[in-house]
Amino acid sequence: MDLQDMRIFKTVVEKGSFLTASRALSYAQSGVSTRMQHLEKEFKVQLFYRTNRGIELTKKGELLYNQICNILMKTDLLTASMSEENTASGILRIGSLQTVSETLLPVLLANYHKNYPAVEIQVQVGTTAFLTEAVLDRQLDIAIIGEQCSHPDLLSLPFSKECAKIATSSGEPPIRSLQDLSGRTLLVFPSGCSYRKLLEQVLINEGITPVHIMEFTSIGAIIAGVSAGMGISLLPTYILDKYVEGRSLLTYNLPKKYRDIYLTLIYRKDLVITKAIKEFQKSISNKKQ
């Protein structure tokens, strides 16, 4: 089994059929099919279920796919690090919270791209739990998450310390104490979000029960829902300030023990640190100065 077979297998899995993969690779479909048959003979296992809709992986196929992704990622990173000289290049796969991707990250990436235009930047947005798993699975090189990292396979750098507040509509009764949160509807991101986790922890600690929980995947939808009086949410101050200025929201300062959110940059301990990654880490350190 060579690297080319690995890349063909990975493409077949991600494209969902031999035909689509052959087009992406500029190969004959029969050639792709033959290579995959040889792969199954080599391992003496069935890797695919062949259906009218394309292919599906068997359990052994899923195992092989995950291992091949790891091998190819390490190979690409090693090739990039060996070929680098003075200029950062290659692909940099960054994960980010949506709140960060819409506020703090664009300026950072703009400056980084200006200094290192040869680096191809790919950004994946998600919750803290999603991004952490993506880094662990080597689908991302680095990620900015909304909590301090304690996973044994990960290293972290401080990114930012933010203040969280409760937001409610300016047309609703103001919140003057934590007990005023009782009976309110929560507007939150899906499970795995650090802001949701903090809000739920506050309610548990204070013995407060919300009426309903509404999940949104967009920060704009949460802000719009809060502004319309649908319920309350917990978000960082840098997101809420511009809406408070527009008088569409009111905010409540949490007690000190709850208000701090630590944003951190995480990456695997065994990650090959290319110049592209190293310079991005430097740009974060420079941002804090």
C-alpha positions as CSV (number, residue, x, y, z in Angstrom):
1,M,0.0,0.0,0.0
2,D,1.5,3.3,-1.1
3,L,0.6,7.0,-0.5
4,Q,-1.2,7.2,-3.8
5,D,-3.5,4.3,-2.9
6,M,-4.2,6.1,0.4
7,R,-5.1,9.3,-1.4
8,I,-7.4,7.5,-3.8
9,F,-9.1,5.6,-1.0
10,K,-9.6,8.9,1.0
11,T,-11.0,10.6,-2.1
12,V,-13.4,7.7,-2.8
13,V,-14.7,7.9,0.8
14,E,-15.1,11.7,0.8
15,K,-16.7,11.8,-2.7
16,G,-19.1,8.9,-2.0
17,S,-18.6,7.0,-5.2
18,F,-15.9,5.6,-7.5
19,L,-17.2,7.7,-10.4
20,T,-17.1,11.1,-8.6
21,A,-13.7,10.2,-7.1
22,S,-12.3,9.3,-10.6
23,R,-13.5,12.7,-11.9
24,A,-11.9,14.5,-9.0
25,L,-8.6,12.6,-9.5
26,S,-8.7,12.7,-13.4
27,Y,-8.5,8.9,-13.4
28,A,-10.6,6.3,-15.3
29,Q,-13.3,4.9,-13.1
30,S,-12.2,1.4,-13.8
31,G,-8.7,2.3,-12.6
32,V,-10.1,3.6,-9.3
33,S,-12.2,0.6,-8.8
34,T,-9.3,-1.8,-9.6
35,R,-7.1,0.0,-7.0
36,M,-9.7,-0.3,-4.4
37,Q,-10.2,-4.0,-5.1
38,H,-6.5,-4.5,-4.7
39,L,-6.7,-2.7,-1.4
40,E,-9.4,-5.0,-0.2
41,K,-7.4,-8.1,-1.3
42,E,-4.2,-6.7,0.4
43,F,-6.0,-6.4,3.8
44,K,-8.2,-9.4,3.2
45,V,-11.3,-7.5,4.4
46,Q,-14.3,-5.8,2.7
47,L,-13.9,-2.0,2.9
48,F,-17.0,-0.9,1.1
49,Y,-20.7,-1.6,0.8
50,R,-21.5,-1.0,-2.9
51,T,-25.1,0.5,-3.4
52,N,-27.0,2.1,-6.1
53,R,-26.3,5.5,-4.4
54,G,-22.5,4.9,-4.3
55,I,-20.4,3.4,-1.5
56,E,-20.7,3.1,2.3
57,L,-17.8,2.1,4.6
58,T,-17.8,-1.1,6.5
59,K,-16.4,-1.0,10.1
60,K,-13.0,-2.0,8.8
61,G,-13.3,0.7,6.1
62,E,-14.0,3.3,8.8
63,L,-11.0,2.2,10.7
64,L,-8.8,2.4,7.6
65,Y,-10.2,5.8,6.7
66,N,-9.4,7.3,10.1
67,Q,-5.8,5.9,10.0
68,I,-5.2,7.0,6.5
69,C,-6.3,10.6,7.3
70,N,-3.8,10.6,10.2
71,I,-1.0,9.3,8.0
72,L,-1.7,11.7,5.1
73,M,-1.9,14.7,7.4
74,K,1.4,13.8,9.0
75,T,3.0,13.2,5.6
76,D,1.7,16.6,4.3
77,L,2.9,18.4,7.4
78,L,6.3,16.8,7.3
79,T,6.7,17.6,3.6
80,A,5.7,21.2,4.2
81,S,8.1,21.5,7.2
82,M,11.0,20.0,5.3
83,S,10.5,22.3,2.3
84,E,10.0,25.5,4.2
85,E,12.7,28.0,4.2
86,N,12.1,31.6,5.3
87,T,8.5,31.9,4.3
88,A,5.5,30.2,5.8
89,S,3.4,28.2,3.3
90,G,1.0,25.3,3.0
91,I,-2.4,24.8,4.6
92,L,-3.4,26.1,8.0
93,R,-6.6,24.6,9.3
94,I,-8.1,26.8,12.1
95,G,-11.1,26.1,14.2
96,S,-13.0,28.9,15.9
97,L,-16.0,29.7,18.0
98,Q,-18.6,31.6,16.0
99,T,-18.4,34.6,18.4
100,V,-14.7,34.8,17.8
101,S,-14.9,34.2,14.0
102,E,-17.2,37.2,13.6
103,T,-15.3,39.6,15.9
104,L,-11.7,39.0,17.1
105,L,-10.5,36.6,14.4
106,P,-11.0,38.6,11.1
107,V,-8.4,41.3,12.0
108,L,-6.0,38.7,13.2
109,L,-6.3,36.7,10.0
110,A,-6.1,39.8,7.8
111,N,-2.8,40.7,9.4
112,Y,-1.5,37.2,9.2
113,H,-2.5,36.8,5.5
114,K,-0.8,40.1,4.7
115,N,2.5,38.8,6.2
116,Y,2.2,35.3,5.0
117,P,0.2,35.3,1.7
118,A,1.5,31.8,0.7
119,V,-0.4,30.2,3.5
120,E,-3.8,28.8,2.6
121,I,-6.1,29.5,5.5
122,Q,-9.2,27.2,6.2
123,V,-11.5,28.2,9.0
124,Q,-14.0,25.8,10.6
125,V,-16.6,27.3,13.0
126,G,-18.2,25.2,15.8
127,T,-18.7,24.8,19.5
128,T,-15.9,24.2,22.0
129,A,-16.8,20.5,22.2
130,F,-16.9,20.1,18.4
131,L,-13.6,22.0,17.8
132,T,-11.8,20.0,20.6
133,E,-12.8,16.7,19.0
134,A,-11.8,18.0,15.5
135,V,-8.3,18.8,16.8
136,L,-8.0,15.5,18.5
137,D,-9.1,13.7,15.3
138,R,-6.5,15.7,13.4
139,Q,-9.2,17.4,11.2
140,L,-7.9,20.8,12.4
141,D,-4.4,21.9,13.2
142,I,-5.4,24.4,15.9
143,A,-8.6,25.8,17.3
144,I,-9.8,28.7,19.5
145,I,-12.1,27.3,22.2
146,G,-14.1,29.0,25.0
147,E,-12.5,27.3,28.0
148,Q,-9.1,26.4,29.5
149,C,-7.8,23.1,28.2
150,S,-7.1,20.1,30.4
151,H,-7.0,17.2,27.9
152,P,-3.9,15.1,28.2
153,D,-3.3,14.9,24.5
154,L,-3.5,18.7,23.9
155,L,-1.4,21.8,24.5
156,S,-2.8,25.3,24.8
157,L,-1.9,28.9,24.6
158,P,-4.0,31.8,26.2
159,F,-5.9,33.7,23.5
160,S,-8.1,36.1,25.4
161,K,-9.9,36.6,28.7
162,E,-13.4,37.8,28.1
163,C,-16.3,39.0,30.4
164,A,-19.7,37.3,30.0
165,K,-23.0,39.0,30.5
166,I,-26.7,38.1,30.5
167,A,-28.6,39.8,27.7
168,T,-32.3,40.5,27.6
169,S,-34.6,42.6,25.4
170,S,-34.9,46.3,26.3
171,G,-38.7,45.8,26.1
172,E,-38.7,43.2,28.8
173,P,-38.4,43.7,32.6
174,P,-34.7,44.3,33.5
175,I,-32.7,41.6,35.4
176,R,-31.5,43.0,38.7
177,S,-30.4,39.7,40.4
178,L,-29.8,36.1,39.4
179,Q,-33.2,35.1,40.7
180,D,-34.8,37.2,38.0
181,L,-33.6,34.6,35.6
182,S,-36.2,32.1,37.0
183,G,-38.9,31.3,34.5
184,R,-37.1,32.8,31.5
185,T,-36.5,31.1,28.2
186,L,-32.9,30.4,27.3
187,L,-31.6,31.2,23.8
188,V,-28.4,29.2,23.4
189,F,-26.1,27.5,20.9
190,P,-26.2,23.6,20.7
191,S,-24.7,21.5,23.5
192,G,-20.9,21.7,23.6
193,C,-21.0,25.5,23.6
194,S,-18.9,27.1,26.4
195,Y,-21.3,30.0,26.8
196,R,-24.3,27.7,27.2
197,K,-22.3,25.5,29.6
198,L,-21.6,28.6,31.8
199,L,-25.2,29.7,31.7
200,E,-26.5,26.3,32.6
201,Q,-23.9,26.0,35.4
202,V,-25.0,29.4,36.9
203,L,-28.6,28.2,36.9
204,I,-27.8,24.9,38.5
205,N,-25.6,26.5,41.2
206,E,-28.3,29.1,42.0
207,G,-31.2,26.6,42.0
208,I,-32.9,28.4,39.1
209,T,-35.1,26.6,36.6
210,P,-35.7,28.0,33.1
211,V,-39.1,27.6,31.3
212,H,-37.8,26.6,27.9
213,I,-34.5,26.2,26.0
214,M,-34.3,27.2,22.4
215,E,-31.2,26.2,20.4
216,F,-29.8,28.3,17.5
217,T,-26.7,27.7,15.3
218,S,-26.3,31.4,14.5
219,I,-25.3,34.2,16.9
220,G,-27.3,36.6,14.7
221,A,-30.4,34.5,15.3
222,I,-29.8,34.5,19.1
223,I,-29.3,38.3,19.2
224,A,-32.5,38.8,17.1
225,G,-34.4,36.5,19.3
226,V,-33.3,38.2,22.5
227,S,-34.0,41.6,21.0
228,A,-37.5,40.5,20.1
229,G,-38.2,39.4,23.7
230,M,-38.1,35.6,23.1
231,G,-35.8,35.0,26.1
232,I,-32.4,35.6,27.6
233,S,-28.9,34.6,26.6
234,L,-25.3,34.6,27.9
235,L,-22.7,36.1,25.6
236,P,-19.3,37.9,25.8
237,T,-19.3,41.6,26.3
238,Y,-17.5,42.4,23.0
239,I,-20.5,40.9,21.2
240,L,-23.2,42.6,23.2
241,D,-21.8,46.1,23.5
242,K,-22.7,47.3,20.0
243,Y,-26.3,46.1,20.5
244,V,-26.6,47.8,23.9
245,E,-25.4,51.0,22.2
246,G,-28.3,50.6,19.7
247,R,-30.7,50.2,22.6
248,S,-32.1,46.9,21.4
249,L,-30.7,45.0,24.4
250,L,-30.2,45.3,28.2
251,T,-27.4,43.5,29.9
252,Y,-26.9,42.2,33.4
253,N,-23.4,41.8,34.9
254,L,-22.8,38.4,36.4
255,P,-21.2,38.0,39.9
256,K,-17.5,37.9,39.6
257,K,-17.2,34.1,40.2
258,Y,-19.2,33.5,36.9
259,R,-18.3,36.3,34.5
260,D,-14.9,35.3,33.1
261,I,-14.5,33.2,30.0
262,Y,-11.0,32.1,29.0
263,L,-10.4,31.7,25.3
264,T,-7.5,29.4,24.4
265,L,-5.7,28.1,21.4
266,I,-5.4,24.3,21.4
267,Y,-3.4,21.9,19.4
268,R,-2.2,18.3,19.7
269,K,1.0,17.5,21.6
270,D,2.3,15.5,18.6
271,L,1.4,18.1,16.0
272,V,4.2,18.9,13.6
273,I,4.7,22.6,14.1
274,T,5.2,24.1,10.7
275,K,6.3,27.6,10.1
276,A,2.7,28.5,9.2
277,I,1.5,27.3,12.6
278,K,4.5,28.8,14.5
279,E,3.8,32.3,13.0
280,F,0.1,32.1,13.8
281,Q,1.0,31.3,17.4
282,K,3.4,34.3,17.4
283,S,0.6,36.5,16.1
284,I,-1.6,35.6,19.1
285,S,1.2,36.4,21.5
286,N,1.8,39.7,19.8
287,K,-2.0,40.5,20.0
288,K,-1.9,40.3,23.8
289,Q,1.0,42.8,24.0
